[in-house]
Amino acid sequence: MHYKLSGLSPENETSLQRGELLPLMEEFYTIQGEGYNTGKAAYFIRIGGCDVGCHWCDVKESWDASLHPLTTTETIINNVINSRSKAVVVTGGEPLQYNLDTLTALLKKNNIQTFIETSGAYPLSGSWDWICLSPKKTMLPTEDNYRHAHELKVIVHNKHDFIWAEEQAKKVNKDCYLFLQPEWSKRQEMMPLIVDYVMKNQHWMISLQTHKYMNIP
C-alpha cells in the first residue's frame, strides 16, 4: 500500500496496509459504460485517493482520501453480495495505491468477477479477471501493468494524444485490446478525428462514455 492517511490509530493503519480497510468514496450497482465491457451490469467500488492529477478528471473529489470514510472490506463485500451483481469494477481515484489482495480474494470466494480500472502508476495487487489500463502522461504505468493489461484505454484530449496512444500501444502485450476514448468536454471536437483515425488504423477501437448518454452513474 502506497497511500498514507494521517491521524490513523496503529490498528487502523495496519488494517489499511493489509487491505482490510479502504477509503470508500462511493459504491453502486450500474451498467459499465466504457471500454471492452460496455453494457455489462457491474457493481462499482470507487476508492478515494489519487496523486496522478489529470487536469480533465471528472471525479476530482476522489483525490483526497481523507474525505472518504474508511470502510471494512467485509462491509463492501456484503454490499456487493446483496446487490446480486456477478461482476465488480474497482476504480478511483487510483485504486492500486492500496493493497487489493483481500478485496479480490473475498470477491472470488463468492464467485464474483473482478475488474479494475487503473492508470497503472502503482504496482499491481489483487487477482483480476480484467485489467483496464488507462495510462496518464503525468505518471506512467509500471512495466508489470503494461504486461498484464487486457485493455488499453487512451483518453484523447488533443491531437498529440494519437501519437502518445501509439507509444503506449507498443508497451502492452499483443493480445491487449486497444481503445481510444474522447475526453468528455472535448468529445464534439475530437470525435470526428477519432473516427477518422480508427478507420485508418484498424488495430484501434472507439470507446464512449455511454453511461453519460444513458444518464446513469
RAGI-V351354 format. One record per pair of residues at least 24 apart in sequence whose C-alpha atoms are under 6 Angstrom apart, sorted by the first residue. I is the first residue (numbers start at 1). J is the second residue. D is the distance in whole Angstrom. If there is no record, write none. Layout:
((I:J:D) (I:J:D))
//
This chain:
((1:97:6) (1:98:4) (1:99:5) (2:97:5) (3:97:5) (19:99:5) (19:100:6) (19:102:6) (20:72:6) (20:73:5) (21:70:6) (21:71:5) (21:72:4) (21:73:6) (22:70:5) (22:71:5) (23:47:6) (23:48:5) (23:68:5) (23:69:5) (23:70:4) (24:48:6) (24:68:6) (24:69:6) (25:68:5) (33:209:5) (33:210:5) (33:211:5) (34:207:6) (34:208:6) (34:209:5) (35:207:5) (42:85:6) (42:87:5) (42:88:5) (43:88:5) (44:88:6) (44:89:5) (45:90:5) (46:91:5) (46:92:5) (47:92:5) (47:93:6) (47:95:6) (48:92:6) (48:93:5) (49:93:5) (50:93:5) (50:94:5) (52:139:6) (62:93:5) (63:93:6) (86:112:5) (87:112:5) (87:113:4) (88:114:5) (88:115:6) (89:115:5) (89:116:5) (90:116:5) (91:117:5) (96:122:6) (99:125:6) (100:125:5) (100:126:5) (101:125:6) (101:126:4) (120:145:6) (146:172:5) (147:172:5) (147:173:5) (150:176:5) (151:176:5) (151:177:5) (152:178:5) (153:179:5) (153:180:6) (154:180:5) (155:181:5) (155:182:6) (155:183:6) (156:181:6) (156:182:5) (156:183:6) (157:183:5) (178:204:5) (179:204:6) (179:205:5) (179:206:5) (179:207:6) (180:206:5) (180:207:6) (181:206:6) (181:207:5) (181:208:6))
//
